[in-house]
Structure formats: C-alpha cells, structure tokens
Amino acid sequence: MNTLVKSFRPTTYPSLFDSLFSDVDFFADNRSTGLSVPAVNVKEDADGFTIELAAPGLKKEDFKINVDEKTLTISSEVNTGETEEKENYTRREFSYNSFTRSFRLPKTVNIDKVEASHENGVLHLVLPKKEEAKPKEPRLITVG
C-alpha cells in the first residue's frame, strides 16, 4: 500500500480505505519517471461512495471508465501535435499525456448504478451502495 495514502487514512471510514485502497494501482506523482496522476478525493456516506478526480484541461471525451465486479479503472490518453511549416524548415511538437487509476471496489457497491459526470476540470463518480448494505433503522422487537 502506498505510504502516502496510509499516513492520511481517516479513522472515521476504515471500511472505505480498507476496501478501496487495498490493492490500488497507485502511481502518485513519480518525479523520477515524469509520470503524474491526477489527485483523487474519496468520500463515503450512508448511500455510497463519491470519487472526485482533478483533471484540469481534460474533457469528458478524454476519459475511459471501466467497472467490473471488483475494480473501477479510470484512464485517459491525450495526444496532441502541432506542425509549423516555413520556407526552409518544418517544426513539429508532440505531446502525449496518459494516466490510469484503478480502485478495488467493496462488495457493497452496486456496479450497475455507477454514474460519472465532468464539470470544471473535475471528474465526479457516484458509486451507490446496494440496498442490503445501507444502514437500517433500528426496530423494536417485542417479546411474545
């Protein structure tokens, strides 16, 4: 497990971090290789999980999101190029940016109802819990 995530593990939601971050493909800002991965916020409430991924400059079409029984994968690959031709030369500049983040999902997530939206450079994912995983109101049992 990445020590950065481990050191900032909130104590209020142990199930979230034990479930979602137990086997994460986590390449957080690896300066030695030049790789950079967008920052992610993960929240849990009674109804489910919310993931916010900060990706300024990317459009909703730039994202590929896959979900299966155990894993949520968010990836993006953007290739841009610029060519300038003058009398005696041609200048070409290429830019290639990509990332992949994978999260192990807890069994409580209803994968058929996962939704994604994009607004102001932030990708929002809503991962609702299955009905049986949501907290139930206490009920009074009478002795017969």
HUDA-V602046 format. One line per field, one symbol per residue. ss: DSSP state (H for helix, E for strand, L for the rest). psi: psi as a letter, one per 20 degrees, with the letter a starting at -180 (. if undefined). A space follows every 10 residues. Layout:
BEGIN
ss=???
psi=???
END
This chain:
BEGIN
ss=LLHHHHHLLL LLLHHHHHHH LLLLELLLLE LLLLELLLLE EEEELLLEEE EEEELLLLLH HHEEEEELLL EEEEEEEEEE EEEEELLLLE EEEEEEEEEE EEEELLLLEL HHHLEEEEEL LEEEEEEEEL HHHLLLLLLL LLLL
psi=qphggghkoq ihmhhghhgh jhlpnomomn hhijqppqqp ppqpahhbqp ppoomqiqrh iiqppqpahi pppprqoppq qppppagjrp pppqpopqrp ppppqqiipn iijpqqrppl jpppppnqqq giiqqqqqqp pqp.
END
